[in-house]
């Protein structure tokens, strides 16, 4: 069994957010295959960064309400 | 089981030229030669031919392969490797090639199967995978012992040594995933968002406090304006608005003007519009009031009368000043007639003196006038031309001057002096005459302007004025009458103004009530900010980030778990063989049993390996370089033994890096044991090991001696059977 399947099987057995975590794992190992450690790092960083931008926009609008 | 038959390389790494075929059919193949002679290139070529790109770069899990590790020799454009293998189904030939500097399209792979069929590209890769029956990672762990494996275990720090063992166990993918997750720092972003959120909450609390202070201030002002502290509400605001509306209606009625409709506010928010409409209506009613209109007209008329009166006064003063100037002049110099009479008399006297001069010297006037004329015309005509007849007379001017000086001047000197004084007086008189004329004109102009002002006064007063009238006094009287009327009107509109002041005060209270209610609503809005879409949205985003971080942490912990399990399973499966090989190679009586303890290294995220002896004592601090080398080889060979796979050979690259003579001999004994099951390919620069291999390996051997490597031709390889 490859490491991809091994990790996937273990996540499959987890109690919550199984689907999302399996999807995330597939994206992580695809990133590793495609561009190595840096690709994994940037893929995750970009994802959280886009949420950060949305959050900052919401906070900016809330500040305008004060 | 997959066995190697032979290999040919061309343009691959240390082989710029096409090599002779390397035969691998013997149970042991020894590649011997100095450093940088192309031995490792042969092992690399076998690996690359079977696994292609998987063994290049970071994904290979081999550190020396990251960056700068090239396939194509720098002196040739293309690398190609031909590998002939023997499997249960027969002989298969693999041809893999790569052109320098080109993309994936210039990498070719071709497999010729035992039945003569040929597969290319992706199909060929699939066929090789099927034939090898082993992943690249397992190949790198249990078939090919890289130099790096031993080197890293020998020279790195404990944590890096653990990393090297992880990689030796084929766990590099796990380590790389963990490394990528760690570098993404997504948990830091979650903390950052939490901090921003807490700052925002603090800002909300601070803003509410400021707004409440401002509200208290507004309430105080409202109470100061006469409102009851308990009445600062919408009901009171609407009541005040209604009162204002009634007051305006009553005011309009008193003024006998029809009031424009003003809509009452439906709620407190309509107060601003109501205030604007009421203010406009008040201004309209005020401006349309008869008294106010008359007051405005009278003020305008008074301003006009005052302007005309001031103008008349200024013009009258100007006439008086001009006449005084004329009088003073005539007192000093006489009037116009007297000055003209004196001018005429002076002119007559000058003519008489001229006659006397002519009588004394007939030529005198002629010469005098000739000199004056020549001096005046000299710049244009010179001094030698007669200005009367135009004829040239040399030195005419000088001649006349000489004539005047020597013959005439002494005769007419006194008369000339007298003539000059008379001429000066005449000029003076003519100046006085001009000055008198100027003063007279100024006086006349002042009178004209006074007359224009008087005409304006007449027009304003509506009657003709004669010299007997005093327009200034008449205008003064008119202004007095206007002032009296203005005073009477002001008395009359005083009550109306007081009514307006009352309405204004009511409007002011209305505004204060509005401000109080507006602040209350703003504070309420801030206090209810948690109900807004934006607030809910940021909560959702934070939840999403938290979920992502939790997911990543779960992936991270799962990878760690799997990696740890893999390490433990592999070590457990190979433990007996590792211990056995370690004892055999090291031969240290103090170490009768080797066991390994695997824990998570919380600092690096990888595994931490602790080696212990039969008493549970930690061995890591007491193991020599040779022991560590033996440990690395024992782990590799232990894994080879523990995991059965379809590859019928193992490759060892420079295995004796820090081994002593005895340990090398023992290693060869172990290798001979391994050779029972699988063919052995060993690359070494160590001549002592080479000798031990030649004499100690009990299986048939093929030996290749590498020497005289040249950048353009590659190594000189001699096959020794």
Interface residues (C-beta under 8 A of the other chain):
Chain A: X2 X3 X6 X7 X10 X11 X14 X17 X20 X21 X24 X25 X28 X29 X31 X32 X33 X36 X37 X38 X39 X40 X41 X42 X43 X44 X45 X47 X48 X49 X51 X52 X54 X55 X56 X58 X59 X61 X62 X63 X65 X66
Chain B: X57 X58 X59 X135 X137 X171 X173 X174 X176 X177 X179 X180 X181 X183 X184 X185 X186 X189 X190 X192 X193 X196 X197 X200 X203 X204 X207 X525 X526 X529 X532 X534 X535 X537 X538 X541 X542 X544 X545 X547 X548 X549 X550 X551 X552 X554 X555 X558 X559 X561 X562 X566
